Amino acid sequence: GIEGVVYVQFIVGKEGDLTNFRVIKGIGFGCDEEAVRVIKEGPNWIPGKQRGVAIRQKMIQNIAFQLR
């Protein structure tokens, strides 16, 4: 019965690539590593823009776990 939310911080690059993964708040039991793996293996993101120009942006994504 493991439950909780894992918060993962990462950088979205100018091309939408994801780098610099870091677990901000985890719950352990392998869930932290799984949250990072899921985000890494996902598609590229749409980069943020400032004045119409793509920029690097720091993001935090939360992933909820509910194991029964």
Gaussian input, Z-matrix of N, CA and C with variables (Angstrom, degrees):
# hf/3-21g

backbone

0 1
 N
 C     1     B1
 C     2     B2     1     A1
 N     3     B3     2     A2     1     D1
 C     4     B4     3     A3     2     D2
 C     5     B5     4     A4     3     D3
 N     6     B6     5     A5     4     D4
 C     7     B7     6     A6     5     D5
 C     8     B8     7     A7     6     D6
 N     9     B9     8     A8     7     D7
 C    10    B10     9     A9     8     D8
 C    11    B11    10    A10     9     D9
 N    12    B12    11    A11    10    D10
 C    13    B13    12    A12    11    D11
 C    14    B14    13    A13    12    D12
 N    15    B15    14    A14    13    D13
 C    16    B16    15    A15    14    D14
 C    17    B17    16    A16    15    D15
 N    18    B18    17    A17    16    D16
 C    19    B19    18    A18    17    D17
 C    20    B20    19    A19    18    D18
 N    21    B21    20    A20    19    D19
 C    22    B22    21    A21    20    D20
 C    23    B23    22    A22    21    D21
 N    24    B24    23    A23    22    D22
 C    25    B25    24    A24    23    D23
 C    26    B26    25    A25    24    D24
 N    27    B27    26    A26    25    D25
 C    28    B28    27    A27    26    D26
 C    29    B29    28    A28    27    D27
 N    30    B30    29    A29    28    D28
 C    31    B31    30    A30    29    D29
 C    32    B32    31    A31    30    D30
 N    33    B33    32    A32    31    D31
 C    34    B34    33    A33    32    D32
 C    35    B35    34    A34    33    D33
 N    36    B36    35    A35    34    D34
 C    37    B37    36    A36    35    D35
 C    38    B38    37    A37    36    D36
 N    39    B39    38    A38    37    D37
 C    40    B40    39    A39    38    D38
 C    41    B41    40    A40    39    D39
 N    42    B42    41    A41    40    D40
 C    43    B43    42    A42    41    D41
 C    44    B44    43    A43    42    D42
 N    45    B45    44    A44    43    D43
 C    46    B46    45    A45    44    D44
 C    47    B47    46    A46    45    D45
 N    48    B48    47    A47    46    D46
 C    49    B49    48    A48    47    D47
 C    50    B50    49    A49    48    D48
 N    51    B51    50    A50    49    D49
 C    52    B52    51    A51    50    D50
 C    53    B53    52    A52    51    D51
 N    54    B54    53    A53    52    D52
 C    55    B55    54    A54    53    D53
 C    56    B56    55    A55    54    D54
 N    57    B57    56    A56    55    D55
 C    58    B58    57    A57    56    D56
 C    59    B59    58    A58    57    D57
 N    60    B60    59    A59    58    D58
 C    61    B61    60    A60    59    D59
 C    62    B62    61    A61    60    D60
 N    63    B63    62    A62    61    D61
 C    64    B64    63    A63    62    D62
 C    65    B65    64    A64    63    D63
 N    66    B66    65    A65    64    D64
 C    67    B67    66    A66    65    D65
 C    68    B68    67    A67    66    D66
 N    69    B69    68    A68    67    D67
 C    70    B70    69    A69    68    D68
 C    71    B71    70    A70    69    D69
 N    72    B72    71    A71    70    D70
 C    73    B73    72    A72    71    D71
 C    74    B74    73    A73    72    D72
 N    75    B75    74    A74    73    D73
 C    76    B76    75    A75    74    D74
 C    77    B77    76    A76    75    D75
 N    78    B78    77    A77    76    D76
 C    79    B79    78    A78    77    D77
 C    80    B80    79    A79    78    D78
 N    81    B81    80    A80    79    D79
 C    82    B82    81    A81    80    D80
 C    83    B83    82    A82    81    D81
 N    84    B84    83    A83    82    D82
 C    85    B85    84    A84    83    D83
 C    86    B86    85    A85    84    D84
 N    87    B87    86    A86    85    D85
 C    88    B88    87    A87    86    D86
 C    89    B89    88    A88    87    D87
 N    90    B90    89    A89    88    D88
 C    91    B91    90    A90    89    D89
 C    92    B92    91    A91    90    D90
 N    93    B93    92    A92    91    D91
 C    94    B94    93    A93    92    D92
 C    95    B95    94    A94    93    D93
 N    96    B96    95    A95    94    D94
 C    97    B97    96    A96    95    D95
 C    98    B98    97    A97    96    D96
 N    99    B99    98    A98    97    D97
 C   100   B100    99    A99    98    D98
 C   101   B101   100   A100    99    D99
 N   102   B102   101   A101   100   D100
 C   103   B103   102   A102   101   D101
 C   104   B104   103   A103   102   D102
 N   105   B105   104   A104   103   D103
 C   106   B106   105   A105   104   D104
 C   107   B107   106   A106   105   D105
 N   108   B108   107   A107   106   D106
 C   109   B109   108   A108   107   D107
 C   110   B110   109   A109   108   D108
 N   111   B111   110   A110   109   D109
 C   112   B112   111   A111   110   D110
 C   113   B113   112   A112   111   D111
 N   114   B114   113   A113   112   D112
 C   115   B115   114   A114   113   D113
 C   116   B116   115   A115   114   D114
 N   117   B117   116   A116   115   D115
 C   118   B118   117   A117   116   D116
 C   119   B119   118   A118   117   D117
 N   120   B120   119   A119   118   D118
 C   121   B121   120   A120   119   D119
 C   122   B122   121   A121   120   D120
 N   123   B123   122   A122   121   D121
 C   124   B124   123   A123   122   D122
 C   125   B125   124   A124   123   D123
 N   126   B126   125   A125   124   D124
 C   127   B127   126   A126   125   D125
 C   128   B128   127   A127   126   D126
 N   129   B129   128   A128   127   D127
 C   130   B130   129   A129   128   D128
 C   131   B131   130   A130   129   D129
 N   132   B132   131   A131   130   D130
 C   133   B133   132   A132   131   D131
 C   134   B134   133   A133   132   D132
 N   135   B135   134   A134   133   D133
 C   136   B136   135   A135   134   D134
 C   137   B137   136   A136   135   D135
 N   138   B138   137   A137   136   D136
 C   139   B139   138   A138   137   D137
 C   140   B140   139   A139   138   D138
 N   141   B141   140   A140   139   D139
 C   142   B142   141   A141   140   D140
 C   143   B143   142   A142   141   D141
 N   144   B144   143   A143   142   D142
 C   145   B145   144   A144   143   D143
 C   146   B146   145   A145   144   D144
 N   147   B147   146   A146   145   D145
 C   148   B148   147   A147   146   D146
 C   149   B149   148   A148   147   D147
 N   150   B150   149   A149   148   D148
 C   151   B151   150   A150   149   D149
 C   152   B152   151   A151   150   D150
 N   153   B153   152   A152   151   D151
 C   154   B154   153   A153   152   D152
 C   155   B155   154   A154   153   D153
 N   156   B156   155   A155   154   D154
 C   157   B157   156   A156   155   D155
 C   158   B158   157   A157   156   D156
 N   159   B159   158   A158   157   D157
 C   160   B160   159   A159   158   D158
 C   161   B161   160   A160   159   D159
 N   162   B162   161   A161   160   D160
 C   163   B163   162   A162   161   D161
 C   164   B164   163   A163   162   D162
 N   165   B165   164   A164   163   D163
 C   166   B166   165   A165   164   D164
 C   167   B167   166   A166   165   D165
 N   168   B168   167   A167   166   D166
 C   169   B169   168   A168   167   D167
 C   170   B170   169   A169   168   D168
 N   171   B171   170   A170   169   D169
 C   172   B172   171   A171   170   D170
 C   173   B173   172   A172   171   D171
 N   174   B174   173   A173   172   D172
 C   175   B175   174   A174   173   D173
 C   176   B176   175   A175   174   D174
 N   177   B177   176   A176   175   D175
 C   178   B178   177   A177   176   D176
 C   179   B179   178   A178   177   D177
 N   180   B180   179   A179   178   D178
 C   181   B181   180   A180   179   D179
 C   182   B182   181   A181   180   D180
 N   183   B183   182   A182   181   D181
 C   184   B184   183   A183   182   D182
 C   185   B185   184   A184   183   D183
 N   186   B186   185   A185   184   D184
 C   187   B187   186   A186   185   D185
 C   188   B188   187   A187   186   D186
 N   189   B189   188   A188   187   D187
 C   190   B190   189   A189   188   D188
 C   191   B191   190   A190   189   D189
 N   192   B192   191   A191   190   D190
 C   193   B193   192   A192   191   D191
 C   194   B194   193   A193   192   D192
 N   195   B195   194   A194   193   D193
 C   196   B196   195   A195   194   D194
 C   197   B197   196   A196   195   D195
 N   198   B198   197   A197   196   D196
 C   199   B199   198   A198   197   D197
 C   200   B200   199   A199   198   D198
 N   201   B201   200   A200   199   D199
 C   202   B202   201   A201   200   D200
 C   203   B203   202   A202   201   D201

   B1=1.4420
   B2=1.5126
   B3=1.3248
   B4=1.4651
   B5=1.5210
   B6=1.3165
   B7=1.4557
   B8=1.5179
   B9=1.3205
   B10=1.4520
   B11=1.5102
   B12=1.3053
   B13=1.4579
   B14=1.5209
   B15=1.3376
   B16=1.4589
   B17=1.5209
   B18=1.3344
   B19=1.4625
   B20=1.5200
   B21=1.3398
   B22=1.4643
   B23=1.5236
   B24=1.3297
   B25=1.4641
   B26=1.5192
   B27=1.3380
   B28=1.4531
   B29=1.5240
   B30=1.3249
   B31=1.4654
   B32=1.5273
   B33=1.3370
   B34=1.4584
   B35=1.5241
   B36=1.3339
   B37=1.4649
   B38=1.5196
   B39=1.3132
   B40=1.4633
   B41=1.5210
   B42=1.3379
   B43=1.4647
   B44=1.5339
   B45=1.3323
   B46=1.4493
   B47=1.5211
   B48=1.3509
   B49=1.4620
   B50=1.5280
   B51=1.3354
   B52=1.4575
   B53=1.5230
   B54=1.3495
   B55=1.4626
   B56=1.5210
   B57=1.3256
   B58=1.4683
   B59=1.5343
   B60=1.3035
   B61=1.4612
   B62=1.5232
   B63=1.3287
   B64=1.4557
   B65=1.5319
   B66=1.3166
   B67=1.4637
   B68=1.5285
   B69=1.3141
   B70=1.4582
   B71=1.5339
   B72=1.3191
   B73=1.4656
   B74=1.5215
   B75=1.3185
   B76=1.4547
   B77=1.5105
   B78=1.3435
   B79=1.4575
   B80=1.5272
   B81=1.3442
   B82=1.4553
   B83=1.5150
   B84=1.3352
   B85=1.4605
   B86=1.5253
   B87=1.3441
   B88=1.4516
   B89=1.5136
   B90=1.3182
   B91=1.4691
   B92=1.5292
   B93=1.3359
   B94=1.4684
   B95=1.5203
   B96=1.3309
   B97=1.4630
   B98=1.5316
   B99=1.3205
   B100=1.4651
   B101=1.5241
   B102=1.3148
   B103=1.4661
   B104=1.5271
   B105=1.3303
   B106=1.4701
   B107=1.5228
   B108=1.3323
   B109=1.4622
   B110=1.5317
   B111=1.3306
   B112=1.4595
   B113=1.5300
   B114=1.3095
   B115=1.4657
   B116=1.5283
   B117=1.3394
   B118=1.4676
   B119=1.5236
   B120=1.3241
   B121=1.4546
   B122=1.5180
   B123=1.3225
   B124=1.4546
   B125=1.5261
   B126=1.3120
   B127=1.4672
   B128=1.5286
   B129=1.3272
   B130=1.4601
   B131=1.5284
   B132=1.3080
   B133=1.4504
   B134=1.5220
   B135=1.3238
   B136=1.4614
   B137=1.5234
   B138=1.3428
   B139=1.4682
   B140=1.5286
   B141=1.3350
   B142=1.4529
   B143=1.5246
   B144=1.3098
   B145=1.4631
   B146=1.5139
   B147=1.3194
   B148=1.4545
   B149=1.5138
   B150=1.3221
   B151=1.4763
   B152=1.5253
   B153=1.3418
   B154=1.4620
   B155=1.5152
   B156=1.3287
   B157=1.4683
   B158=1.5261
   B159=1.3387
   B160=1.4589
   B161=1.5269
   B162=1.3403
   B163=1.4675
   B164=1.5260
   B165=1.3365
   B166=1.4667
   B167=1.5172
   B168=1.3226
   B169=1.4573
   B170=1.5218
   B171=1.3133
   B172=1.4626
   B173=1.5240
   B174=1.3254
   B175=1.4591
   B176=1.5247
   B177=1.3144
   B178=1.4584
   B179=1.5254
   B180=1.3311
   B181=1.4661
   B182=1.5237
   B183=1.3128
   B184=1.4557
   B185=1.5243
   B186=1.3368
   B187=1.4570
   B188=1.5253
   B189=1.3319
   B190=1.4583
   B191=1.5323
   B192=1.3237
   B193=1.4633
   B194=1.5188
   B195=1.3311
   B196=1.4520
   B197=1.5235
   B198=1.3299
   B199=1.4523
   B200=1.5124
   B201=1.3021
   B202=1.4708
   B203=1.4992
   A1=112.39
   A2=117.10
   A3=120.67
   A4=108.74
   A5=115.99
   A6=121.34
   A7=109.49
   A8=115.95
   A9=120.51
   A10=111.60
   A11=114.28
   A12=121.72
   A13=108.70
   A14=115.71
   A15=122.47
   A16=107.48
   A17=116.64
   A18=122.16
   A19=108.48
   A20=116.42
   A21=122.42
   A22=108.66
   A23=116.06
   A24=122.16
   A25=108.37
   A26=117.13
   A27=121.64
   A28=109.02
   A29=115.32
   A30=122.15
   A31=108.65
   A32=116.77
   A33=122.09
   A34=105.94
   A35=116.27
   A36=121.45
   A37=113.01
   A38=115.83
   A39=122.15
   A40=112.74
   A41=116.46
   A42=121.47
   A43=111.69
   A44=117.82
   A45=121.60
   A46=113.84
   A47=116.84
   A48=120.65
   A49=110.07
   A50=116.24
   A51=121.82
   A52=109.99
   A53=116.88
   A54=122.25
   A55=110.20
   A56=116.11
   A57=124.28
   A58=112.95
   A59=116.64
   A60=121.72
   A61=110.68
   A62=115.73
   A63=120.74
   A64=109.02
   A65=116.35
   A66=120.56
   A67=107.64
   A68=116.24
   A69=122.11
   A70=109.81
   A71=115.60
   A72=120.89
   A73=107.13
   A74=116.33
   A75=120.03
   A76=112.32
   A77=114.77
   A78=120.47
   A79=112.22
   A80=117.15
   A81=120.43
   A82=112.69
   A83=116.01
   A84=123.85
   A85=112.89
   A86=118.90
   A87=122.52
   A88=114.28
   A89=117.28
   A90=120.83
   A91=111.85
   A92=117.13
   A93=120.50
   A94=110.40
   A95=116.43
   A96=121.20
   A97=110.80
   A98=116.61
   A99=120.68
   A100=111.29
   A101=117.65
   A102=121.45
   A103=110.67
   A104=116.94
   A105=120.94
   A106=109.81
   A107=117.82
   A108=121.62
   A109=111.33
   A110=116.98
   A111=121.31
   A112=110.56
   A113=117.47
   A114=120.24
   A115=110.73
   A116=117.39
   A117=121.09
   A118=112.11
   A119=117.14
   A120=120.85
   A121=113.57
   A122=117.59
   A123=121.02
   A124=111.49
   A125=116.72
   A126=120.46
   A127=111.34
   A128=115.52
   A129=120.54
   A130=109.35
   A131=115.42
   A132=121.13
   A133=109.65
   A134=116.16
   A135=121.19
   A136=106.77
   A137=118.12
   A138=119.88
   A139=112.21
   A140=114.63
   A141=119.96
   A142=109.88
   A143=116.49
   A144=120.85
   A145=110.06
   A146=114.11
   A147=121.38
   A148=106.77
   A149=116.03
   A150=122.10
   A151=111.18
   A152=115.81
   A153=121.02
   A154=115.80
   A155=117.80
   A156=122.04
   A157=108.91
   A158=116.51
   A159=120.87
   A160=110.05
   A161=116.07
   A162=121.70
   A163=109.81
   A164=116.24
   A165=121.61
   A166=107.43
   A167=115.45
   A168=118.57
   A169=110.30
   A170=116.48
   A171=121.61
   A172=108.35
   A173=115.83
   A174=121.15
   A175=109.87
   A176=116.28
   A177=122.27
   A178=106.70
   A179=115.27
   A180=121.64
   A181=108.72
   A182=116.92
   A183=119.36
   A184=109.61
   A185=115.26
   A186=121.83
   A187=107.11
   A188=115.84
   A189=121.45
   A190=109.91
   A191=115.99
   A192=122.39
   A193=108.47
   A194=115.05
   A195=121.29
   A196=106.66
   A197=116.20
   A198=122.30
   A199=109.40
   A200=116.56
   A201=120.41
   A202=110.53
   D1=59.89
   D2=178.84
   D3=-89.66
   D4=127.75
   D5=177.36
   D6=-138.39
   D7=152.32
   D8=175.83
   D9=155.89
   D10=-179.76
   D11=-178.94
   D12=-122.10
   D13=132.33
   D14=176.70
   D15=-105.99
   D16=130.31
   D17=178.18
   D18=-105.97
   D19=121.59
   D20=-177.72
   D21=-116.13
   D22=127.95
   D23=176.68
   D24=-101.87
   D25=141.75
   D26=178.62
   D27=-158.14
   D28=170.17
   D29=179.62
   D30=-108.09
   D31=130.66
   D32=171.58
   D33=-97.42
   D34=116.23
   D35=-177.57
   D36=-75.40
   D37=176.41
   D38=-179.40
   D39=-62.01
   D40=-26.40
   D41=179.62
   D42=-95.97
   D43=0.29
   D44=-179.87
   D45=93.07
   D46=1.89
   D47=178.77
   D48=-75.45
   D49=151.99
   D50=-176.88
   D51=-108.71
   D52=133.14
   D53=-179.31
   D54=-143.91
   D55=175.38
   D56=173.45
   D57=53.39
   D58=58.15
   D59=-179.48
   D60=-76.15
   D61=139.30
   D62=178.46
   D63=-152.79
   D64=131.02
   D65=177.05
   D66=-80.64
   D67=119.17
   D68=-179.66
   D69=-82.70
   D70=-46.27
   D71=178.48
   D72=-141.83
   D73=121.73
   D74=-176.98
   D75=-121.10
   D76=174.86
   D77=178.52
   D78=-121.42
   D79=-4.07
   D80=177.81
   D81=78.39
   D82=-161.82
   D83=178.10
   D84=58.97
   D85=25.34
   D86=-179.95
   D87=85.23
   D88=-6.32
   D89=-178.60
   D90=-69.91
   D91=-34.51
   D92=179.89
   D93=-62.00
   D94=-47.51
   D95=-179.44
   D96=-65.09
   D97=-37.78
   D98=179.68
   D99=-66.72
   D100=-38.55
   D101=178.18
   D102=-62.58
   D103=-43.84
   D104=178.35
   D105=-64.77
   D106=-42.30
   D107=-179.61
   D108=-60.73
   D109=-43.72
   D110=-178.55
   D111=-62.66
   D112=-43.13
   D113=179.82
   D114=-68.25
   D115=-41.77
   D116=179.68
   D117=-60.74
   D118=-41.29
   D119=-175.19
   D120=-83.35
   D121=-4.61
   D122=179.03
   D123=-75.83
   D124=176.32
   D125=-179.99
   D126=-71.57
   D127=165.44
   D128=173.96
   D129=-63.01
   D130=152.98
   D131=179.48
   D132=-97.25
   D133=165.40
   D134=173.70
   D135=-82.74
   D136=121.80
   D137=-176.37
   D138=-67.98
   D139=153.80
   D140=175.11
   D141=-70.00
   D142=156.85
   D143=179.24
   D144=-128.47
   D145=144.58
   D146=175.31
   D147=-132.08
   D148=119.00
   D149=-176.44
   D150=55.08
   D151=37.00
   D152=176.72
   D153=81.77
   D154=1.68
   D155=-178.74
   D156=-111.51
   D157=132.62
   D158=178.60
   D159=-64.64
   D160=138.88
   D161=-178.51
   D162=-131.89
   D163=162.08
   D164=170.30
   D165=-76.49
   D166=143.38
   D167=-177.41
   D168=-144.36
   D169=136.37
   D170=175.97
   D171=-84.59
   D172=133.08
   D173=-179.03
   D174=-128.30
   D175=154.62
   D176=171.56
   D177=-127.52
   D178=124.71
   D179=179.89
   D180=-117.01
   D181=134.71
   D182=176.63
   D183=-102.98
   D184=142.75
   D185=178.42
   D186=-129.35
   D187=123.06
   D188=-177.88
   D189=-92.46
   D190=135.49
   D191=177.25
   D192=-114.91
   D193=137.84
   D194=174.42
   D195=-144.00
   D196=94.98
   D197=-177.96
   D198=-103.38
   D199=133.10
   D200=-178.66
   D201=-118.30

